[in-house]
Amino acid sequence: MCRTMKELERVVADYRSMKAMKEQIDAEVKSLEYEIIGYMDANEKLTETGNDFTIKLSTCERRTVDTKKT
């Protein structure tokens, strides 16, 4: 727990730094996911098994009901 303003400032700086790193890593993960999906689409596959992984793609359909429209 922070006991001084100096400690709080350090914690806030660490928080901001970690938050920025998280956003960057999330973007990189999303990019890798698109690359994997691109491979699967290009090879017209729904499943693929490697030495230490199995990929399974599935589609899902979502329908919503607009309750505010009458």
NORHUWO-V764456 format. One record per residue. N is the residue number from 1. RES is the residue in one letter. PHI is phi in degrees with one decimal (NA if undefined). PSI is psi in whole degrees, 0 to 359 (none if undefined). BURIAL is 1 if it has 16 or more other C-alpha atoms within 10 Angstrom, else 0. Layout:
BEGIN
n: {N & N}
res: {RES & RES}
phi: {PHI & PHI}
psi: {PSI & PSI}
burial: {BURIAL & BURIAL}
END
This chain:
BEGIN
n: {1 & 2 & 3 & 4 & 5 & 6 & 7 & 8 & 9 & 10 & 11 & 12 & 13 & 14 & 15 & 16 & 17 & 18 & 19 & 20 & 21 & 22 & 23 & 24 & 25 & 26 & 27 & 28 & 29 & 30 & 31 & 32 & 33 & 34 & 35 & 36 & 37 & 38 & 39 & 40 & 41 & 42 & 43 & 44 & 45 & 46 & 47 & 48 & 49 & 50 & 51 & 52 & 53 & 54 & 55 & 56 & 57 & 58 & 59 & 60 & 61 & 62 & 63 & 64 & 65 & 66 & 67 & 68 & 69 & 70}
res: {M & C & R & T & M & K & E & L & E & R & V & V & A & D & Y & R & S & M & K & A & M & K & E & Q & I & D & A & E & V & K & S & L & E & Y & E & I & I & G & Y & M & D & A & N & E & K & L & T & E & T & G & N & D & F & T & I & K & L & S & T & C & E & R & R & T & V & D & T & K & K & T}
phi: {NA & -74.3 & -114.7 & -129.6 & -62.9 & -61.6 & -65.3 & -62.9 & -60.2 & -64.7 & -65.2 & -63.8 & -62.8 & -62.4 & -59.8 & -62.1 & -62.7 & -63.9 & -62.6 & -65.4 & -63.8 & -61.8 & -62.4 & -66.1 & -65.7 & -58.6 & -65.9 & -66.7 & -63.3 & -61.1 & -61.8 & -66.4 & -60.8 & -63.9 & -65.2 & -64.3 & -62.9 & -60.9 & -60.6 & -63.3 & -65.3 & -62.2 & -99.4 & 49.9 & -120.2 & -107.1 & -135.9 & -152.4 & -123.0 & -112.2 & -63.7 & -134.3 & -154.6 & -135.6 & -111.6 & -131.5 & -104.2 & -142.8 & -101.1 & -135.8 & -116.5 & -122.5 & -126.8 & -125.6 & -108.0 & -84.1 & -76.8 & -84.3 & -85.1 & -121.5}
psi: {141 & 134 & 343 & 163 & 324 & 316 & 319 & 316 & 320 & 317 & 318 & 319 & 317 & 318 & 312 & 319 & 313 & 320 & 318 & 318 & 320 & 316 & 320 & 316 & 319 & 319 & 320 & 320 & 316 & 319 & 318 & 322 & 316 & 324 & 318 & 314 & 322 & 318 & 313 & 318 & 315 & 327 & 7 & 52 & 149 & 339 & 151 & 137 & 129 & 194 & 321 & 26 & 159 & 131 & 132 & 122 & 142 & 154 & 152 & 149 & 136 & 132 & 138 & 154 & 126 & 101 & 345 & 342 & 134 & none}
burial: {0 & 0 & 0 & 0 & 0 & 0 & 0 & 0 & 0 & 0 & 0 & 0 & 0 & 0 & 0 & 0 & 0 & 0 & 0 & 0 & 0 & 0 & 0 & 0 & 0 & 0 & 0 & 0 & 0 & 0 & 0 & 0 & 0 & 0 & 0 & 0 & 1 & 0 & 0 & 1 & 0 & 0 & 0 & 0 & 0 & 0 & 0 & 0 & 0 & 0 & 0 & 0 & 0 & 0 & 0 & 0 & 0 & 0 & 0 & 0 & 0 & 0 & 0 & 0 & 0 & 0 & 0 & 0 & 0 & 0}
END
